[in-house]
């Protein structure tokens, strides 16, 4: 019998919707950042920091995250 996949993953996946209507699926956030009093809010800060780095390297500004939810 096959074993069920456990929660041994190091990452949690999130889907992001941006204010300009763009969407990004399955964004990986380290599991150790999540939980506690802030819940999933640290994921937003982590993904926004990634977006800022992408914008800096590409030279194109990124839109702000409007909605963030777990995949």
mmCIF file of the N, C-alpha and C atoms, coordinates in Angstrom:
data_MODEL
# 
_entry.id   MODEL 
# 
loop_
_atom_site.group_PDB 
_atom_site.id 
_atom_site.type_symbol 
_atom_site.label_atom_id 
_atom_site.label_alt_id 
_atom_site.label_comp_id 
_atom_site.label_asym_id 
_atom_site.label_entity_id 
_atom_site.label_seq_id 
_atom_site.pdbx_PDB_ins_code 
_atom_site.Cartn_x 
_atom_site.Cartn_y 
_atom_site.Cartn_z 
_atom_site.occupancy 
_atom_site.B_iso_or_equiv 
_atom_site.pdbx_formal_charge 
_atom_site.auth_seq_id 
_atom_site.auth_comp_id 
_atom_site.auth_asym_id 
_atom_site.auth_atom_id 
_atom_site.pdbx_PDB_model_num 
ATOM 1   N N  . UNK A 1 1  ? 0.841  -1.166 0.000   1.00 0.00 ? 1  UNK A N  1 
ATOM 2   C CA . UNK A 1 1  ? 0.000  0.000  0.000   1.00 0.00 ? 1  UNK A CA 1 
ATOM 3   C C  . UNK A 1 1  ? 0.894  1.238  0.000   1.00 0.00 ? 1  UNK A C  1 
ATOM 4   N N  . UNK A 1 2  ? 0.544  2.226  -0.781  1.00 0.00 ? 2  UNK A N  1 
ATOM 5   C CA . UNK A 1 2  ? 1.319  3.460  -0.876  1.00 0.00 ? 2  UNK A CA 1 
ATOM 6   C C  . UNK A 1 2  ? 1.179  4.269  0.408   1.00 0.00 ? 2  UNK A C  1 
ATOM 7   N N  . UNK A 1 3  ? 2.252  4.941  0.752   1.00 0.00 ? 3  UNK A N  1 
ATOM 8   C CA . UNK A 1 3  ? 2.232  5.777  1.948   1.00 0.00 ? 3  UNK A CA 1 
ATOM 9   C C  . UNK A 1 3  ? 1.684  7.148  1.607   1.00 0.00 ? 3  UNK A C  1 
ATOM 10  N N  . UNK A 1 4  ? 0.962  7.738  2.548   1.00 0.00 ? 4  UNK A N  1 
ATOM 11  C CA . UNK A 1 4  ? 0.462  9.094  2.341   1.00 0.00 ? 4  UNK A CA 1 
ATOM 12  C C  . UNK A 1 4  ? 1.612  10.085 2.464   1.00 0.00 ? 4  UNK A C  1 
ATOM 13  N N  . UNK A 1 5  ? 1.523  11.090 1.677   1.00 0.00 ? 5  UNK A N  1 
ATOM 14  C CA . UNK A 1 5  ? 2.544  12.126 1.704   1.00 0.00 ? 5  UNK A CA 1 
ATOM 15  C C  . UNK A 1 5  ? 2.366  12.950 2.972   1.00 0.00 ? 5  UNK A C  1 
ATOM 16  N N  . UNK A 1 6  ? 3.404  13.064 3.733   1.00 0.00 ? 6  UNK A N  1 
ATOM 17  C CA . UNK A 1 6  ? 3.341  13.793 4.991   1.00 0.00 ? 6  UNK A CA 1 
ATOM 18  C C  . UNK A 1 6  ? 3.606  15.275 4.816   1.00 0.00 ? 6  UNK A C  1 
ATOM 19  N N  . UNK A 1 7  ? 3.647  15.976 5.900   1.00 0.00 ? 7  UNK A N  1 
ATOM 20  C CA . UNK A 1 7  ? 3.894  17.420 5.865   1.00 0.00 ? 7  UNK A CA 1 
ATOM 21  C C  . UNK A 1 7  ? 5.361  17.701 6.128   1.00 0.00 ? 7  UNK A C  1 
ATOM 22  N N  . UNK A 1 8  ? 6.243  16.954 5.469   1.00 0.00 ? 8  UNK A N  1 
ATOM 23  C CA . UNK A 1 8  ? 7.673  17.108 5.664   1.00 0.00 ? 8  UNK A CA 1 
ATOM 24  C C  . UNK A 1 8  ? 8.270  18.151 4.719   1.00 0.00 ? 8  UNK A C  1 
ATOM 25  N N  . UNK A 1 9  ? 7.447  18.798 3.946   1.00 0.00 ? 9  UNK A N  1 
ATOM 26  C CA . UNK A 1 9  ? 7.914  19.800 3.005   1.00 0.00 ? 9  UNK A CA 1 
ATOM 27  C C  . UNK A 1 9  ? 8.496  20.996 3.749   1.00 0.00 ? 9  UNK A C  1 
ATOM 28  N N  . UNK A 1 10 ? 9.509  21.578 3.187   1.00 0.00 ? 10 UNK A N  1 
ATOM 29  C CA . UNK A 1 10 ? 10.143 22.755 3.784   1.00 0.00 ? 10 UNK A CA 1 
ATOM 30  C C  . UNK A 1 10 ? 9.437  24.033 3.379   1.00 0.00 ? 10 UNK A C  1 
ATOM 31  N N  . UNK A 1 11 ? 8.528  23.954 2.416   1.00 0.00 ? 11 UNK A N  1 
ATOM 32  C CA . UNK A 1 11 ? 7.877  25.136 1.879   1.00 0.00 ? 11 UNK A CA 1 
ATOM 33  C C  . UNK A 1 11 ? 6.362  25.009 1.922   1.00 0.00 ? 11 UNK A C  1 
ATOM 34  N N  . UNK A 1 12 ? 5.704  26.166 1.942   1.00 0.00 ? 12 UNK A N  1 
ATOM 35  C CA . UNK A 1 12 ? 4.258  26.252 1.798   1.00 0.00 ? 12 UNK A CA 1 
ATOM 36  C C  . UNK A 1 12 ? 4.012  27.031 0.511   1.00 0.00 ? 12 UNK A C  1 
ATOM 37  N N  . UNK A 1 13 ? 3.056  26.587 -0.298  1.00 0.00 ? 13 UNK A N  1 
ATOM 38  C CA . UNK A 1 13 ? 2.773  27.232 -1.576  1.00 0.00 ? 13 UNK A CA 1 
ATOM 39  C C  . UNK A 1 13 ? 1.652  28.250 -1.432  1.00 0.00 ? 13 UNK A C  1 
ATOM 40  N N  . UNK A 1 14 ? 1.812  29.394 -2.097  1.00 0.00 ? 14 UNK A N  1 
ATOM 41  C CA . UNK A 1 14 ? 0.818  30.461 -2.077  1.00 0.00 ? 14 UNK A CA 1 
ATOM 42  C C  . UNK A 1 14 ? 0.497  30.899 -3.496  1.00 0.00 ? 14 UNK A C  1 
ATOM 43  N N  . UNK A 1 15 ? -0.747 31.338 -3.708  1.00 0.00 ? 15 UNK A N  1 
ATOM 44  C CA . UNK A 1 15 ? -1.162 31.977 -4.951  1.00 0.00 ? 15 UNK A CA 1 
ATOM 45  C C  . UNK A 1 15 ? -1.310 33.460 -4.668  1.00 0.00 ? 15 UNK A C  1 
ATOM 46  N N  . UNK A 1 16 ? -0.776 34.289 -5.554  1.00 0.00 ? 16 UNK A N  1 
ATOM 47  C CA . UNK A 1 16 ? -0.835 35.736 -5.378  1.00 0.00 ? 16 UNK A CA 1 
ATOM 48  C C  . UNK A 1 16 ? -1.614 36.363 -6.528  1.00 0.00 ? 16 UNK A C  1 
ATOM 49  N N  . UNK A 1 17 ? -2.518 37.258 -6.182  1.00 0.00 ? 17 UNK A N  1 
ATOM 50  C CA . UNK A 1 17 ? -3.224 38.089 -7.168  1.00 0.00 ? 17 UNK A CA 1 
ATOM 51  C C  . UNK A 1 17 ? -2.729 39.521 -6.952  1.00 0.00 ? 17 UNK A C  1 
ATOM 52  N N  . UNK A 1 18 ? -2.386 40.192 -8.039  1.00 0.00 ? 18 UNK A N  1 
ATOM 53  C CA . UNK A 1 18 ? -1.822 41.527 -7.968  1.00 0.00 ? 18 UNK A CA 1 
ATOM 54  C C  . UNK A 1 18 ? -2.877 42.572 -8.332  1.00 0.00 ? 18 UNK A C  1 
ATOM 55  N N  . UNK A 1 19 ? -2.638 43.829 -7.933  1.00 0.00 ? 19 UNK A N  1 
ATOM 56  C CA . UNK A 1 19 ? -3.611 44.891 -8.170  1.00 0.00 ? 19 UNK A CA 1 
ATOM 57  C C  . UNK A 1 19 ? -3.809 45.170 -9.656  1.00 0.00 ? 19 UNK A C  1 
ATOM 58  N N  . UNK A 1 20 ? -2.842 44.834 -10.497 1.00 0.00 ? 20 UNK A N  1 
ATOM 59  C CA . UNK A 1 20 ? -2.989 45.052 -11.936 1.00 0.00 ? 20 UNK A CA 1 
ATOM 60  C C  . UNK A 1 20 ? -3.702 43.902 -12.647 1.00 0.00 ? 20 UNK A C  1 
ATOM 61  N N  . UNK A 1 21 ? -4.163 42.900 -11.871 1.00 0.00 ? 21 UNK A N  1 
ATOM 62  C CA . UNK A 1 21 ? -4.889 41.772 -12.444 1.00 0.00 ? 21 UNK A CA 1 
ATOM 63  C C  . UNK A 1 21 ? -4.038 40.563 -12.742 1.00 0.00 ? 21 UNK A C  1 
ATOM 64  N N  . UNK A 1 22 ? -2.731 40.680 -12.608 1.00 0.00 ? 22 UNK A N  1 
ATOM 65  C CA . UNK A 1 22 ? -1.835 39.547 -12.849 1.00 0.00 ? 22 UNK A CA 1 
ATOM 66  C C  . UNK A 1 22 ? -1.974 38.531 -11.716 1.00 0.00 ? 22 UNK A C  1 
ATOM 67  N N  . UNK A 1 23 ? -1.620 37.301 -12.013 1.00 0.00 ? 23 UNK A N  1 
ATOM 68  C CA . UNK A 1 23 ? -1.674 36.240 -11.004 1.00 0.00 ? 23 UNK A CA 1 
ATOM 69  C C  . UNK A 1 23 ? -0.368 35.454 -11.035 1.00 0.00 ? 23 UNK A C  1 
ATOM 70  N N  . UNK A 1 24 ? 0.001  34.929 -9.893  1.00 0.00 ? 24 UNK A N  1 
ATOM 71  C CA . UNK A 1 24 ? 1.192  34.102 -9.772  1.00 0.00 ? 24 UNK A CA 1 
ATOM 72  C C  . UNK A 1 24 ? 0.834  32.930 -8.878  1.00 0.00 ? 24 UNK A C  1 
ATOM 73  N N  . UNK A 1 25 ? 1.040  31.719 -9.380  1.00 0.00 ? 25 UNK A N  1 
ATOM 74  C CA . UNK A 1 25 ? 0.635  30.522 -8.644  1.00 0.00 ? 25 UNK A CA 1 
ATOM 75  C C  . UNK A 1 25 ? 1.839  29.781 -8.085  1.00 0.00 ? 25 UNK A C  1 
ATOM 76  N N  . UNK A 1 26 ? 1.591  29.088 -7.012  1.00 0.00 ? 26 UNK A N  1 
ATOM 77  C CA . UNK A 1 26 ? 2.556  28.185 -6.394  1.00 0.00 ? 26 UNK A CA 1 
ATOM 78  C C  . UNK A 1 26 ? 3.866  28.875 -6.029  1.00 0.00 ? 26 UNK A C  1 
ATOM 79  N N  . UNK A 1 27 ? 3.765  30.040 -5.406  1.00 0.00 ? 27 UNK A N  1 
ATOM 80  C CA . UNK A 1 27 ? 4.957  30.727 -4.905  1.00 0.00 ? 27 UNK A CA 1 
ATOM 81  C C  . UNK A 1 27 ? 5.385  30.043 -3.615  1.00 0.00 ? 27 UNK A C  1 
ATOM 82  N N  . UNK A 1 28 ? 6.650  29.701 -3.499  1.00 0.00 ? 28 UNK A N  1 
ATOM 83  C CA . UNK A 1 28 ? 7.150  28.946 -2.345  1.00 0.00 ? 28 UNK A CA 1 
ATOM 84  C C  . UNK A 1 28 ? 7.625  29.892 -1.248  1.00 0.00 ? 28 UNK A C  1 
ATOM 85  N N  . UNK A 1 29 ? 7.176  29.601 -0.015  1.00 0.00 ? 29 UNK A N  1 
ATOM 86  C CA . UNK A 1 29 ? 7.566  30.363 1.166   1.00 0.00 ? 29 UNK A CA 1 
ATOM 87  C C  . UNK A 1 29 ? 8.085  29.355 2.195   1.00 0.00 ? 29 UNK A C  1 
ATOM 88  N N  . UNK A 1 30 ? 9.244  29.614 2.801   1.00 0.00 ? 30 UNK A N  1 
ATOM 89  C CA . UNK A 1 30 ? 9.757  28.691 3.816   1.00 0.00 ? 30 UNK A CA 1 
ATOM 90  C C  . UNK A 1 30 ? 8.768  28.514 4.967   1.00 0.00 ? 30 UNK A C  1 
ATOM 91  N N  . UNK A 1 31 ? 8.553  27.277 5.356   1.00 0.00 ? 31 UNK A N  1 
ATOM 92  C CA . UNK A 1 31 ? 7.573  26.950 6.392   1.00 0.00 ? 31 UNK A CA 1 
ATOM 93  C C  . UNK A 1 31 ? 7.911  27.599 7.727   1.00 0.00 ? 31 UNK A C  1 
ATOM 94  N N  . UNK A 1 32 ? 9.197  27.777 8.026   1.00 0.00 ? 32 UNK A N  1 
ATOM 95  C CA . UNK A 1 32 ? 9.570  28.323 9.329   1.00 0.00 ? 32 UNK A CA 1 
ATOM 96  C C  . UNK A 1 32 ? 9.172  29.789 9.508   1.00 0.00 ? 32 UNK A C  1 
ATOM 97  N N  . UNK A 1 33 ? 8.849  30.480 8.414   1.00 0.00 ? 33 UNK A N  1 
ATOM 98  C CA . UNK A 1 33 ? 8.399  31.873 8.524   1.00 0.00 ? 33 UNK A CA 1 
ATOM 99  C C  . UNK A 1 33 ? 6.948  31.988 8.964   1.00 0.00 ? 33 UNK A C  1 
ATOM 100 N N  . UNK A 1 34 ? 6.182  30.928 8.797   1.00 0.00 ? 34 UNK A N  1 
ATOM 101 C CA . UNK A 1 34 ? 4.741  30.979 9.005   1.00 0.00 ? 34 UNK A CA 1 
ATOM 102 C C  . UNK A 1 34 ? 4.340  30.483 10.385  1.00 0.00 ? 34 UNK A C  1 
ATOM 103 N N  . UNK A 1 35 ? 3.085  30.774 10.717  1.00 0.00 ? 35 UNK A N  1 
ATOM 104 C CA . UNK A 1 35 ? 2.537  30.337 11.999  1.00 0.00 ? 35 UNK A CA 1 
ATOM 105 C C  . UNK A 1 35 ? 2.713  31.406 13.048  1.00 0.00 ? 35 UNK A C  1 
ATOM 106 N N  . UNK A 1 36 ? 2.459  31.048 14.262  1.00 0.00 ? 36 UNK A N  1 
ATOM 107 C CA . UNK A 1 36 ? 2.599  32.009 15.345  1.00 0.00 ? 36 UNK A CA 1 
ATOM 108 C C  . UNK A 1 36 ? 1.483  33.039 15.312  1.00 0.00 ? 36 UNK A C  1 
ATOM 109 N N  . UNK A 1 37 ? 1.717  34.150 15.939  1.00 0.00 ? 37 UNK A N  1 
ATOM 110 C CA . UNK A 1 37 ? 0.709  35.205 16.081  1.00 0.00 ? 37 UNK A CA 1 
ATOM 111 C C  . UNK A 1 37 ? 0.362  35.842 14.737  1.00 0.00 ? 37 UNK A C  1 
ATOM 112 N N  . UNK A 1 38 ? 1.346  35.981 13.861  1.00 0.00 ? 38 UNK A N  1 
ATOM 113 C CA . UNK A 1 38 ? 1.136  36.675 12.586  1.00 0.00 ? 38 UNK A CA 1 
ATOM 114 C C  . UNK A 1 38 ? 0.485  35.819 11.516  1.00 0.00 ? 38 UNK A C  1 
ATOM 115 N N  . UNK A 1 39 ? 0.367  34.530 11.710  1.00 0.00 ? 39 UNK A N  1 
ATOM 116 C CA . UNK A 1 39 ? -0.257 33.657 10.729  1.00 0.00 ? 39 UNK A CA 1 
ATOM 117 C C  . UNK A 1 39 ? 0.508  33.644 9.418   1.00 0.00 ? 39 UNK A C  1 
ATOM 118 N N  . UNK A 1 40 ? -0.173 33.966 8.321   1.00 0.00 ? 40 UNK A N  1 
ATOM 119 C CA . UNK A 1 40 ? 0.445  33.946 6.989   1.00 0.00 ? 40 UNK A CA 1 
ATOM 120 C C  . UNK A 1 40 ? 0.977  35.315 6.559   1.00 0.00 ? 40 UNK A C  1 
ATOM 121 N N  . UNK A 1 41 ? 0.881  36.316 7.400   1.00 0.00 ? 41 UNK A N  1 
ATOM 122 C CA . UNK A 1 41 ? 1.327  37.663 7.024   1.00 0.00 ? 41 UNK A CA 1 
ATOM 123 C C  . UNK A 1 41 ? 2.824  37.716 6.687   1.00 0.00 ? 41 UNK A C  1 
ATOM 124 N N  . UNK A 1 42 ? 3.699  36.969 7.357   1.00 0.00 ? 42 UNK A N  1 
ATOM 125 C CA . UNK A 1 42 ? 5.107  36.978 6.947   1.00 0.00 ? 42 UNK A CA 1 
ATOM 126 C C  . UNK A 1 42 ? 5.322  36.493 5.505   1.00 0.00 ? 42 UNK A C  1 
ATOM 127 N N  . UNK A 1 43 ? 4.411  35.683 4.991   1.00 0.00 ? 43 UNK A N  1 
ATOM 128 C CA . UNK A 1 43 ? 4.515  35.224 3.598   1.00 0.00 ? 43 UNK A CA 1 
ATOM 129 C C  . UNK A 1 43 ? 4.385  36.402 2.647   1.00 0.00 ? 43 UNK A C  1 
ATOM 130 N N  . UNK A 1 44 ? 3.501  37.332 2.951   1.00 0.00 ? 44 UNK A N  1 
ATOM 131 C CA . UNK A 1 44 ? 3.321  38.519 2.103   1.00 0.00 ? 44 UNK A CA 1 
ATOM 132 C C  . UNK A 1 44 ? 4.625  39.325 2.048   1.00 0.00 ? 44 UNK A C  1 
ATOM 133 N N  . UNK A 1 45 ? 5.238  39.551 3.203   1.00 0.00 ? 45 UNK A N  1 
ATOM 134 C CA . UNK A 1 45 ? 6.488  40.312 3.240   1.00 0.00 ? 45 UNK A CA 1 
ATOM 135 C C  . UNK A 1 45 ? 7.596  39.581 2.479   1.00 0.00 ? 45 UNK A C  1 
ATOM 136 N N  . UNK A 1 46 ? 7.658  38.262 2.619   1.00 0.00 ? 46 UNK A N  1 
ATOM 137 C CA . UNK A 1 46 ? 8.671  37.465 1.928   1.00 0.00 ? 46 UNK A CA 1 
ATOM 138 C C  . UNK A 1 46 ? 8.484  37.557 0.415   1.00 0.00 ? 46 UNK A C  1 
ATOM 139 N N  . UNK A 1 47 ? 7.251  37.401 -0.056  1.00 0.00 ? 47 UNK A N  1 
ATOM 140 C CA . UNK A 1 47 ? 6.982  37.444 -1.496  1.00 0.00 ? 47 UNK A CA 1 
ATOM 141 C C  . UNK A 1 47 ? 7.163  38.849 -2.056  1.00 0.00 ? 47 UNK A C  1 
ATOM 142 N N  . UNK A 1 48 ? 6.804  39.874 -1.289  1.00 0.00 ? 48 UNK A N  1 
ATOM 143 C CA . UNK A 1 48 ? 7.018  41.246 -1.747  1.00 0.00 ? 48 UNK A CA 1 
ATOM 144 C C  . UNK A 1 48 ? 8.511  41.546 -1.879  1.00 0.00 ? 48 UNK A C  1 
ATOM 145 N N  . UNK A 1 49 ? 9.324  41.015 -0.973  1.00 0.00 ? 49 UNK A N  1 
ATOM 146 C CA . UNK A 1 49 ? 10.771 41.194 -1.076  1.00 0.00 ? 49 UNK A CA 1 
ATOM 147 C C  . UNK A 1 49 ? 11.310 40.502 -2.327  1.00 0.00 ? 49 UNK A C  1 
ATOM 148 N N  . UNK A 1 50 ? 10.799 39.311 -2.624  1.00 0.00 ? 50 UNK A N  1 
ATOM 149 C CA . UNK A 1 50 ? 11.187 38.616 -3.862  1.00 0.00 ? 50 UNK A CA 1 
ATOM 150 C C  . UNK A 1 50 ? 10.792 39.442 -5.076  1.00 0.00 ? 50 UNK A C  1 
ATOM 151 N N  . UNK A 1 51 ? 9.566  39.985 -5.066  1.00 0.00 ? 51 UNK A N  1 
ATOM 152 C CA . UNK A 1 51 ? 9.092  40.794 -6.194  1.00 0.00 ? 51 UNK A CA 1 
ATOM 153 C C  . UNK A 1 51 ? 9.954  42.041 -6.390  1.00 0.00 ? 51 UNK A C  1 
ATOM 154 N N  . UNK A 1 52 ? 10.383 42.666 -5.286  1.00 0.00 ? 52 UNK A N  1 
ATOM 155 C CA . UNK A 1 52 ? 11.242 43.842 -5.391  1.00 0.00 ? 52 UNK A CA 1 
ATOM 156 C C  . UNK A 1 52 ? 12.585 43.482 -6.022  1.00 0.00 ? 52 UNK A C  1 
ATOM 157 N N  . UNK A 1 53 ? 13.135 42.333 -5.659  1.00 0.00 ? 53 UNK A N  1 
ATOM 158 C CA . UNK A 1 53 ? 14.407 41.898 -6.240  1.00 0.00 ? 53 UNK A CA 1 
ATOM 159 C C  . UNK A 1 53 ? 14.241 41.591 -7.734  1.00 0.00 ? 53 UNK A C  1 
ATOM 160 N N  . UNK A 1 54 ? 13.146 40.957 -8.095  1.00 0.00 ? 54 UNK A N  1 
ATOM 161 C CA . UNK A 1 54 ? 12.866 40.677 -9.509  1.00 0.00 ? 54 UNK A CA 1 
ATOM 162 C C  . UNK A 1 54 ? 12.735 41.983 -10.282 1.00 0.00 ? 54 UNK A C  1 
ATOM 163 N N  . UNK A 1 55 ? 12.022 42.947 -9.708  1.00 0.00 ? 55 UNK A N  1 
ATOM 164 C CA . UNK A 1 55 ? 11.843 44.248 -10.361 1.00 0.00 ? 55 UNK A CA 1 
ATOM 165 C C  . UNK A 1 55 ? 13.179 44.963 -10.523 1.00 0.00 ? 55 UNK A C  1 
ATOM 166 N N  . UNK A 1 56 ? 14.027 44.880 -9.516  1.00 0.00 ? 56 UNK A N  1 
ATOM 167 C CA . UNK A 1 56 ? 15.337 45.527 -9.585  1.00 0.00 ? 56 UNK A CA 1 
ATOM 168 C C  . UNK A 1 56 ? 16.185 44.906 -10.697 1.00 0.00 ? 56 UNK A C  1 
ATOM 169 N N  . UNK A 1 57 ? 16.166 43.589 -10.790 1.00 0.00 ? 57 UNK A N  1 
ATOM 170 C CA . UNK A 1 57 ? 16.981 42.921 -11.804 1.00 0.00 ? 57 UNK A CA 1 
ATOM 171 C C  . UNK A 1 57 ? 16.435 43.098 -13.213 1.00 0.00 ? 57 UNK A C  1 
ATOM 172 N N  . UNK A 1 58 ? 15.109 43.144 -13.342 1.00 0.00 ? 58 UNK A N  1 
ATOM 173 C CA . UNK A 1 58 ? 14.507 43.256 -14.670 1.00 0.00 ? 58 UNK A CA 1 
ATOM 174 C C  . UNK A 1 58 ? 14.361 44.700 -15.137 1.00 0.00 ? 58 UNK A C  1 
ATOM 175 N N  . UNK A 1 59 ? 14.362 45.630 -14.181 1.00 0.00 ? 59 UNK A N  1 
ATOM 176 C CA . UNK A 1 59 ? 14.175 47.028 -14.550 1.00 0.00 ? 59 UNK A CA 1 
ATOM 177 C C  . UNK A 1 59 ? 12.720 47.408 -14.749 1.00 0.00 ? 59 UNK A C  1 
ATOM 178 N N  . UNK A 1 60 ? 11.810 46.487 -14.454 1.00 0.00 ? 60 UNK A N  1 
ATOM 179 C CA . UNK A 1 60 ? 10.374 46.750 -14.600 1.00 0.00 ? 60 UNK A CA 1 
ATOM 180 C C  . UNK A 1 60 ? 9.714  46.689 -13.231 1.00 0.00 ? 60 UNK A C  1 
ATOM 181 N N  . UNK A 1 61 ? 8.908  47.679 -12.889 1.00 0.00 ? 61 UNK A N  1 
ATOM 182 C CA . UNK A 1 61 ? 8.259  47.673 -11.570 1.00 0.00 ? 61 UNK A CA 1 
ATOM 183 C C  . UNK A 1 61 ? 7.215  46.562 -11.460 1.00 0.00 ? 61 UNK A C  1 
ATOM 184 N N  . UNK A 1 62 ? 7.074  46.017 -10.272 1.00 0.00 ? 62 UNK A N  1 
ATOM 185 C CA . UNK A 1 62 ? 6.080  44.982 -9.997  1.00 0.00 ? 62 UNK A CA 1 
ATOM 186 C C  . UNK A 1 62 ? 4.887  45.629 -9.310  1.00 0.00 ? 62 UNK A C  1 
ATOM 187 N N  . UNK A 1 63 ? 3.698  45.113 -9.573  1.00 0.00 ? 63 UNK A N  1 
ATOM 188 C CA . UNK A 1 63 ? 2.492  45.585 -8.906  1.00 0.00 ? 63 UNK A CA 1 
ATOM 189 C C  . UNK A 1 63 ? 2.453  45.033 -7.483  1.00 0.00 ? 63 UNK A C  1 
ATOM 190 N N  . UNK A 1 64 ? 1.666  45.677 -6.643  1.00 0.00 ? 64 UNK A N  1 
ATOM 191 C CA . UNK A 1 64 ? 1.514  45.231 -5.258  1.00 0.00 ? 64 UNK A CA 1 
ATOM 192 C C  . UNK A 1 64 ? 0.593  44.009 -5.197  1.00 0.00 ? 64 UNK A C  1 
ATOM 193 N N  . UNK A 1 65 ? 0.797  43.179 -4.202  1.00 0.00 ? 65 UNK A N  1 
ATOM 194 C CA . UNK A 1 65 ? -0.046 41.998 -4.005  1.00 0.00 ? 65 UNK A CA 1 
ATOM 195 C C  . UNK A 1 65 ? -1.375 42.441 -3.429  1.00 0.00 ? 65 UNK A C  1 
ATOM 196 N N  . UNK A 1 66 ? -2.457 42.043 -4.097  1.00 0.00 ? 66 UNK A N  1 
ATOM 197 C CA . UNK A 1 66 ? -3.802 42.381 -3.640  1.00 0.00 ? 66 UNK A CA 1 
ATOM 198 C C  . UNK A 1 66 ? -4.355 41.286 -2.733  1.00 0.00 ? 66 UNK A C  1 
ATOM 199 N N  . UNK A 1 67 ? -4.272 40.029 -3.181  1.00 0.00 ? 67 UNK A N  1 
ATOM 200 C CA . UNK A 1 67 ? -4.785 38.885 -2.431  1.00 0.00 ? 67 UNK A CA 1 
ATOM 201 C C  . UNK A 1 67 ? -3.731 37.794 -2.393  1.00 0.00 ? 67 UNK A C  1 
ATOM 202 N N  . UNK A 1 68 ? -3.543 37.224 -1.219  1.00 0.00 ? 68 UNK A N  1 
ATOM 203 C CA . UNK A 1 68 ? -2.581 36.145 -1.048  1.00 0.00 ? 68 UNK A CA 1 
ATOM 204 C C  . UNK A 1 68 ? -3.288 35.006 -0.312  1.00 0.00 ? 68 UNK A C  1 
ATOM 205 N N  . UNK A 1 69 ? -3.246 33.806 -0.906  1.00 0.00 ? 69 UNK A N  1 
ATOM 206 C CA . UNK A 1 69 ? -3.877 32.657 -0.259  1.00 0.00 ? 69 UNK A CA 1 
ATOM 207 C C  . UNK A 1 69 ? -3.044 31.411 -0.523  1.00 0.00 ? 69 UNK A C  1 
ATOM 208 N N  . UNK A 1 70 ? -3.192 30.447 0.373   1.00 0.00 ? 70 UNK A N  1 
ATOM 209 C CA . UNK A 1 70 ? -2.469 29.177 0.221   1.00 0.00 ? 70 UNK A CA 1 
ATOM 210 C C  . UNK A 1 70 ? -3.007 28.396 -0.974  1.00 0.00 ? 70 UNK A C  1 
ATOM 211 N N  . UNK A 1 71 ? -2.094 27.740 -1.677  1.00 0.00 ? 71 UNK A N  1 
ATOM 212 C CA . UNK A 1 71 ? -2.484 26.927 -2.834  1.00 0.00 ? 71 UNK A CA 1 
ATOM 213 C C  . UNK A 1 71 ? -3.125 25.647 -2.392  1.00 0.00 ? 71 UNK A C  1 
# 
